[in-house]
Amino acid sequence: MTAKRIVLIGGPSTGKTTLLNALKAEGFPCLEEVSREVIKAAQQEGVEQLFLTEPLLFSDKLLERRIQQYLDAGALEAEHVFIDRGIPDVTAYMDFIGQQYPERFSKACETYQYDCIFLLPLWKDIHTTDKERYESFEEAYQIQNELIKTYESYGYNPIEVPKTSVAGRVSFILKNLKK
């Protein structure tokens, strides 16, 4: 059985990691956001924000890790695997900053297709920033719009998760997977 790949998307600080951790606590296999790994590795090399200084290099590293994550997800012995962000997030962020990228980025989005996309809406009450998540709420709004546009351009119809408790969000996702 090939696990169905379920992706959680949304702008910065919409609760994806918290939701993923709750799904993991329920026993579901979950794959975490890989951009923090790329950011931390660059910071250890003295580059504070690789995405801002070398967006194409950052995105290339991210694309490679997200493709590997996609492949790893398909190999899991489970009905569903939840993933924090997908391959189209890479091109959405590049489009957000107006950075051109090689055709292989778009080809990856077309080649590696997910089974279901859940969109976590912007939520000012939970929005925060830190060393890896530096976007203001206004920037998060622009990124959110770019994410929606990008996923829809690849044929996805993201299901919006309501602004409610973490348990309520988990319940909503699980009910929608059974439809």
C-alpha positions in Angstrom: 0.0 0.0 0.0 1.3 3.4 -0.9 0.6 6.0 1.7 -1.5 8.9 0.6 0.5 12.1 0.9 -1.5 14.8 2.7 0.1 18.3 2.7 -0.5 21.1 5.2 0.1 24.5 3.6 -0.3 28.1 4.7 1.6 31.3 5.1 4.2 31.6 7.9 2.8 31.1 11.4 -0.6 29.6 10.6 -0.2 26.6 13.0 1.1 24.0 10.6 3.8 22.7 12.9 1.5 22.6 15.9 -1.1 20.7 13.9 1.5 18.3 12.5 2.7 17.6 16.1 -0.9 16.9 17.1 -1.4 14.5 14.2 1.9 12.8 15.2 0.6 12.5 18.8 -2.5 10.7 17.4 -0.1 8.1 15.8 0.0 9.4 12.2 3.3 9.4 10.4 4.3 13.0 9.8 7.2 14.6 7.9 8.3 18.0 9.3 9.0 21.2 7.5 12.5 21.0 6.0 13.3 24.7 5.4 14.3 25.1 9.0 17.1 22.5 8.5 18.3 24.5 5.4 18.2 27.8 7.3 20.0 26.4 10.4 22.7 24.8 8.2 23.3 28.1 6.5 23.3 30.0 9.8 26.0 27.6 11.1 28.0 28.7 8.1 27.5 32.3 8.9 24.7 33.1 6.5 21.8 34.5 8.6 19.0 34.3 6.0 20.1 32.3 3.0 16.7 32.8 1.3 17.2 36.5 1.4 20.8 36.5 0.3 20.8 33.6 -2.2 17.2 32.7 -2.9 17.9 30.4 -5.8 20.5 28.4 -3.8 18.2 28.2 -0.8 15.3 27.1 -3.0 17.4 24.5 -4.8 18.4 22.9 -1.5 14.8 23.0 -0.4 13.5 21.5 -3.6 15.9 18.6 -3.3 14.8 17.9 0.3 11.1 18.2 -0.5 11.5 15.7 -3.4 13.2 13.3 -1.1 10.5 13.8 1.5 7.9 13.0 -1.1 9.7 9.8 -2.0 10.1 8.9 1.7 6.4 9.5 2.3 5.4 7.1 -0.5 7.5 4.3 1.1 5.8 4.4 4.5 3.5 1.6 5.5 0.5 3.7 6.4 -2.8 4.8 4.9 -1.9 8.6 5.2 1.3 10.5 5.8 1.1 14.2 6.7 3.7 16.6 5.3 4.4 20.2 6.5 4.6 22.0 3.1 5.0 20.5 -0.3 7.1 21.0 -3.4 4.9 23.8 -4.9 5.7 25.9 -1.8 9.2 26.4 -3.3 7.9 28.0 -6.5 5.3 30.0 -4.6 8.0 31.6 -2.4 10.2 32.3 -5.5 7.2 33.9 -7.2 6.5 35.9 -4.0 9.9 37.6 -4.2 9.9 37.8 -8.0 12.8 35.4 -8.5 13.1 33.4 -11.7 13.9 29.7 -11.4 14.8 26.9 -13.7 12.1 24.9 -15.5 13.0 21.8 -13.3 11.3 23.5 -10.4 8.0 23.6 -12.2 8.6 20.1 -13.6 9.0 18.8 -10.0 5.6 20.3 -9.1 4.0 18.5 -12.1 5.8 15.2 -11.5 5.4 14.8 -7.8 1.6 15.0 -7.1 0.1 15.0 -3.6 -3.2 13.3 -2.7 -4.8 16.1 -0.7 -3.9 19.6 0.4 -5.2 21.3 3.5 -4.8 25.1 3.8 -4.4 26.7 7.2 -5.7 30.2 7.0 -3.9 33.3 8.2 -4.7 33.9 11.9 -3.4 37.1 13.4 -3.9 35.9 16.9 -1.3 33.1 16.5 1.1 34.9 14.2 4.6 35.1 15.6 8.1 35.7 14.3 11.5 34.1 15.2 15.0 33.6 13.8 13.7 31.4 11.0 10.2 32.9 10.6 10.8 36.6 10.0 7.8 37.5 7.8 5.4 40.2 9.1 1.7 39.5 9.0 1.3 41.6 5.9 4.1 39.5 4.2 2.4 36.3 5.4 -0.8 37.5 3.7 1.0 38.0 0.4 2.7 34.6 0.7 -0.6 32.9 1.5 -2.1 34.3 -1.7 0.9 33.1 -3.7 0.6 29.6 -2.2 -3.1 29.4 -3.1 -2.5 30.6 -6.6 0.4 28.2 -7.1 -1.3 25.1 -5.8 -4.4 25.9 -7.8 -2.3 26.3 -10.9 -1.1 22.7 -10.4 -4.7 21.5 -10.2 -5.1 21.3 -6.5 -8.2 22.4 -4.6 -6.9 23.2 -1.1 -9.4 22.5 1.7 -9.4 25.3 4.2 -9.1 24.3 7.8 -11.2 26.3 10.2 -9.7 28.6 12.8 -10.4 26.5 15.9 -8.6 24.5 18.5 -5.9 22.2 17.5 -8.1 19.2 18.4 -10.9 20.8 16.2 -8.5 21.1 13.3 -7.3 17.5 13.6 -10.9 16.4 13.7 -11.8 18.5 10.6 -8.9 17.0 8.6 -9.6 13.4 9.6 -13.3 13.8 8.7 -12.4 15.3 5.3 -10.0 12.4 4.6 -12.9 9.9 4.9 -15.1 11.7 2.4 
